[in-house]
Amino acid sequence: MFVVVGVTGGIAAYKTVGLVRLLVKAGHDVHVIPTDDALRFVGLPTWEALSRNPVTTSVHDDVAKVRHVALGQSADLVIVAPATANTLAAMTAGLASDLLGTTLLATTAPVVVAPAMHTEMWRHPATVHNMEVLRARGVHVVGPDDGVLTGGDSGPGRMSEPEEIVAAALALVERERDLEGVSIVVSAGGTREPIDPVRFLGNRSSGRQGVAIARAAADRGARVTLVAAHLDADVRPDPRVEVVSVGTADELGRAMDATAPGADVIVMAAAVADYSVAEVSAHKLRKQDSPGGLTLQLTENRDVVAGLVAARREGQTIVAFAAETVADDDELLERARTKAARKGVDLLAANAVGWTRGFEALDNALTIVDRDGRVVATASGSKDDTAHALLDAIAAVRVSPGS
């Protein structure tokens, strides 16, 4: 496969050395296009030695072969790693001020970017906007990870590891659009049950896993509706996905009731509150109103999944999630089997959660069981990785529902 690797001017360029090595080792024809700033971090001889192809940064080299567009036309896959804030802005604007820019404009191949920058730059409204535009155009994004950055800072902005980028990029060109024409409804995020006008009962779900499932399903050709409870600020649904925003468990249930009848697949990834406050105060509760303590009476919310299963139509696939605090994998599996049988779902994806894993984390680990309690898949890694693993299991059960 003809792979173009764009390298831009960030310290994370040193990690791209490993990325190029992995691609070459896998037998791909790799052509590196560094920017001039990138060569201040890793020199041209290194890229030529690793890629085994000549390297240039100029649109004026090899003019007779129209190199400034030929690389993009020939590419089966384009990876930009690291993708700095400046590069992402240039891509959004369609700038072609160098060989990488002209190549990106000339290619029709899948484009993958691996952002790398300080947290403040990643969260800046300009970068957030640029990422929304690029995603809407079909650019695929890997990372960034949350970790140690240059200068001792820490936070979102660290470039993903080469192995993760390569796996995600190759999956784009190797994965079939096996969900073409399938209608999928995914719920995501955490519901909030009001106590008074300023307080609520909630949970730590970021919505990242459900949003990843919706995005992955769109990548695989599905028509996707996302019923989104509260999502973290940096978790943004894919522009290809129709979004229905909800707040409480009751609102989520009613939205699922409305969208489920037309769906071929339902994935309940949202963290839905089991209880709500029996009497919501019309005004802010004050300490002086309840000296010594406050007692809240909670009422049980309806089981949304049970309702969907009861109303399912023939051929519909229903998938539930179970977030569990457990001592070990055996206990997680036991709970998954019990819940799958009780709910009557086709598949149940169980993940262990705690103070530092599951919720609010960039990675996840799933154990997926069918209605008979058989383990059909296990997956760990980024939430994009686990999303595709779940969709693989869904596609398999839809091909052979009786197996």
Residue pairs with C-beta under 8 A, 6 or more apart in sequence:
1 28
1 29
1 76
1 77
1 173
2 28
2 29
2 31
2 74
2 75
2 76
2 77
3 23
3 28
3 29
3 30
3 31
3 75
3 76
3 77
3 78
3 79
4 30
4 31
4 32
4 33
4 71
4 72
4 75
4 77
4 78
4 79
4 103
4 107
4 109
5 16
5 19
5 20
5 23
5 30
5 31
5 32
5 33
5 51
5 78
5 79
5 80
5 81
6 32
6 33
6 34
6 35
6 78
6 79
6 80
6 81
6 83
6 87
6 100
6 103
6 104
7 13
7 16
7 32
7 33
7 34
7 35
7 38
7 42
7 47
7 80
7 81
7 82
8 34
8 35
8 37
8 38
8 80
8 82
8 83
8 84
8 86
8 87
8 100
9 35
9 36
9 37
9 38
9 40
9 41
9 84
9 86
10 38
10 41
10 82
10 84
10 116
10 117
10 159
11 41
11 116
11 150
12 81
12 82
12 116
12 158
12 159
13 34
13 38
13 41
13 42
13 82
14 41
14 42
15 81
15 82
15 159
15 161
15 162
16 42
16 81
16 82
16 162
17 42
17 46
17 50
18 162
19 79
19 81
19 162
19 165
19 166
20 30
20 32
20 47
20 50
20 51
21 50
21 162
22 162
22 163
22 166
23 30
23 166
24 30
24 50
24 51
24 52
26 166
26 170
29 53
30 50
30 51
30 52
30 53
31 51
31 53
31 55
31 71
31 75
32 47
32 48
32 50
32 51
32 53
32 55
33 55
33 56
33 57
33 71
33 99
33 100
33 103
34 42
34 44
34 47
34 55
34 57
34 100
35 57
35 87
35 98
35 100
36 57
36 98
39 57
44 55
47 55
48 54
48 55
56 62
56 67
56 99
57 98
57 99
57 100
58 98
58 99
59 67
59 68
59 98
59 99
59 102
61 67
67 99
68 99
68 102
68 103
68 106
69 102
69 103
69 106
70 106
71 99
71 103
71 106
71 107
72 78
72 102
72 103
72 104
72 105
72 106
72 107
72 109
73 106
73 107
75 103
75 107
75 109
76 109
76 173
77 109
77 110
77 112
77 169
77 170
77 172
77 173
78 103
78 104
78 107
78 109
78 110
78 111
78 112
79 111
79 112
79 113
79 114
79 165
79 169
80 87
80 91
80 100
80 104
80 111
80 112
80 113
80 114
81 112
81 113
81 114
81 116
81 159
81 162
81 165
82 114
82 115
82 116
82 159
83 91
83 113
83 114
83 115
83 116
84 115
84 116
84 117
85 115
85 117
85 121
85 122
85 124
85 126
85 127
87 100
87 113
88 113
88 115
88 127
88 130
88 131
88 134
89 126
89 127
89 130
90 97
90 101
91 101
91 104
91 113
91 130
91 134
91 139
92 129
92 130
92 133
92 134
94 105
95 101
96 102
96 104
96 105
104 111
110 138
110 140
110 169
110 172
110 173
111 138
111 139
111 140
112 139
112 140
112 141
112 142
112 165
112 168
112 169
112 172
113 134
113 139
113 140
113 141
113 142
114 141
114 142
114 143
114 144
114 159
114 160
114 165
115 122
115 131
115 141
115 143
115 144
115 157
115 159
116 143
116 144
116 157
116 158
116 159
117 127
117 144
117 157
118 149
118 150
118 153
118 155
118 157
119 149
119 153
119 155
119 156
119 157
121 127
121 157
122 144
122 156
122 157
123 156
123 234
128 234
128 236
131 141
131 236
132 236
132 239
134 141
135 141
135 236
135 238
135 239
136 239
136 240
140 168
140 169
140 172
140 219
142 160
142 164
142 165
142 168
142 169
142 382
142 384
143 158
143 159
143 160
143 164
143 165
144 156
144 157
144 158
144 159
144 160
145 156
145 158
145 159
145 160
145 161
145 362
146 154
146 155
146 156
146 158
146 362
147 154
147 158
148 154
148 158
149 155
149 157
149 158
156 234
160 382
164 381
164 382
164 385
167 385
168 382
168 384
168 385
171 388
172 219
175 219
175 220
175 388
176 220
177 220
177 221
178 220
178 221
178 395
179 217
179 220
179 221
179 222
179 391
179 395
180 220
180 221
180 222
181 221
181 222
181 223
182 217
182 221
182 222
182 223
182 264
182 265
182 398
183 222
183 223
183 225
183 262
183 263
183 264
183 265
184 214
184 217
184 222
184 223
184 224
184 225
184 263
184 264
184 265
184 266
184 267
185 224
185 225
185 226
185 227
185 256
185 259
185 260
185 263
185 265
185 266
185 267
186 210
186 213
186 214
186 217
186 224
186 225
186 226
186 227
186 266
186 267
186 269
187 210
187 226
187 227
187 228
187 229
187 252
187 256
187 267
187 268
187 269
187 270
187 272
188 207
188 209
188 210
188 211
188 213
188 214
188 226
188 227
188 228
188 229
188 231
188 269
188 270
189 205
189 206
189 207
189 210
189 228
189 229
189 230
189 231
189 235
189 270
189 271
190 202
190 203
190 204
190 205
190 206
190 207
190 229
190 230
190 270
190 271
190 273
191 202
191 203
191 229
191 230
191 246
191 247
191 248
191 249
191 251
191 252
191 270
191 271
191 272
191 273
192 200
192 201
192 202
192 229
192 230
192 247
192 248
192 273
193 200
193 201
193 202
193 248
193 249
193 273
193 275
193 276
193 277
193 301
194 200
194 248
194 277
194 280
195 201
195 277
195 280
195 281
195 285
195 296
196 280
196 281
196 282
196 283
196 284
196 285
197 281
197 282
197 283
197 284
198 284
199 284
199 285
201 273
201 275
201 276
201 277
201 298
202 230
202 273
203 271
203 273
203 359
204 271
204 359
204 360
205 229
205 270
205 271
205 359
206 231
206 232
206 235
206 359
206 360
207 228
207 229
207 230
207 231
207 232
207 235
207 270
208 232
208 235
208 362
208 383
209 269
209 321
209 364
209 383
209 386
209 387
210 226
210 228
210 267
210 269
210 270
211 226
211 228
211 231
211 235
211 236
211 237
211 238
212 382
212 383
212 384
212 386
212 387
213 267
213 269
213 387
213 390
213 391
214 224
214 226
214 237
214 238
214 241
215 237
215 238
215 240
215 241
215 384
215 387
216 384
216 387
216 388
216 391
217 224
217 387
217 391
218 224
218 238
218 240
218 241
220 391
222 265
224 238
224 240
224 241
224 242
225 241
225 242
225 243
225 244
225 259
225 263
226 237
226 241
226 242
226 243
226 244
227 244
227 246
227 252
227 255
227 256
227 259
227 270
228 237
228 243
228 244
228 245
228 246
229 246
229 247
229 252
229 270
229 271
229 272
230 247
231 237
232 360
237 243
244 255
244 259
246 252
246 255
248 273
248 276
249 272
249 273
249 276
249 301
249 302
249 304
250 276
250 301
250 302
252 270
252 272
252 304
253 272
253 301
253 302
253 304
253 307
256 266
256 268
256 304
256 307
256 308
257 307
257 308
257 311
260 266
260 308
260 311
260 316
261 311
261 313
263 316
264 315
264 316
264 317
264 398
265 316
265 317
265 318
265 319
265 394
265 398
266 308
266 316
266 317
266 318
266 319
267 319
267 321
267 390
267 394
268 304
268 305
268 308
268 318
268 319
268 320
268 321
269 321
269 349
271 323
271 359
272 301
272 304
273 301
274 300
274 301
275 298
275 299
275 300
275 301
276 298
276 299
276 301
277 296
277 297
277 298
277 299
278 296
278 297
278 298
278 299
279 297
285 294
305 318
305 320
305 343
305 345
306 343
306 344
308 318
309 318
309 343
309 344
309 345
312 318
317 346
317 347
317 394
317 397
317 398
317 401
318 345
318 346
319 345
319 346
319 347
319 348
319 349
319 390
319 394
320 339
320 340
320 343
320 345
320 347
320 348
320 349
321 348
321 349
321 350
321 351
322 335
322 336
322 339
322 348
322 349
322 350
322 351
323 350
323 351
323 353
323 358
323 359
324 331
324 332
324 335
324 336
324 350
324 351
324 352
324 353
325 352
325 353
325 354
326 332
326 335
326 352
329 352
329 367
332 350
332 351
332 352
332 367
333 350
333 367
333 369
333 375
335 350
336 348
336 350
336 367
336 369
336 373
337 369
337 373
339 348
339 350
340 347
340 348
340 369
340 370
340 371
340 373
341 371
341 373
344 371
345 371
346 370
346 371
346 397
346 401
347 368
347 369
347 370
347 371
347 376
347 390
347 393
347 394
347 397
348 368
348 369
349 366
349 367
349 368
349 390
350 366
350 367
350 368
350 369
351 358
351 364
351 365
351 366
351 367
352 358
352 365
353 359
358 364
362 382
362 383
363 380
363 381
363 382
363 383
364 380
364 381
364 382
364 383
364 386
365 378
365 379
365 380
365 386
366 377
366 378
366 379
366 380
366 386
366 389
366 390
367 375
367 378
368 375
368 376
368 377
368 378
368 379
368 389
368 390
368 393
369 375
369 376
370 376
370 397
376 393
376 396
376 397
377 389
377 390
377 392
377 393
379 385
379 386
379 389
379 390
380 386
397 403
